[in-house]
């Protein structure tokens, strides 16, 4: 197992070095996205709110295409308007992502669209004051994500639709996230 992990790490390092040398359009090939933002469950008739954070290292291989690995954590609450019941959901996702960055107006503003596939680990608790019941659930689902936004220098603003499947209480765990991302490295190469 150690030999396999070493081989994967070695191939990843070679890929980073090769991609950095061949990075197109004057952009550095390797970057790490650090994001925070708002997350809200979809298909809910309650008052919703939440928080999301993510980290996503990625490589640019072709002129506008980037491939990455994203980990995201999201914590969301839903409380019925009458205050009698509510849910707390904790979602974690690990996925392979792909992005396409347009280059309409030079190097400082770049629209982006993308998608991802991977696993969502969903944990949650529900309480119903009318029936004096509470439940806890946990589950892992295969899911996906679609996103759109734009880069401005070393910041990215993204809206992401996460398709997480159903939780253990047979409720949809899909959510919408809006994140502000600071990316490290990446960006425009030096002209030297």
Secondary structure, DSSP 8 states (H G I E B T S, - for coil): -HHHHHHHHHHHHHHHHHHHHT-GGGB-SEEEEEEEEEEEESS-SSEEEEEEEEEEEEEE-SSSEEEEEEEEEEEEEEE-TTSSEEEEEEEEEEEEEEEEE--TT-SSEEEEEEEEEEEEEEEEEEEETTTTEEEEEEEEEEEEEEEEEEEETTEEEEEEEEE--B-TTS-B--EEEEEEEEEEE-SB----
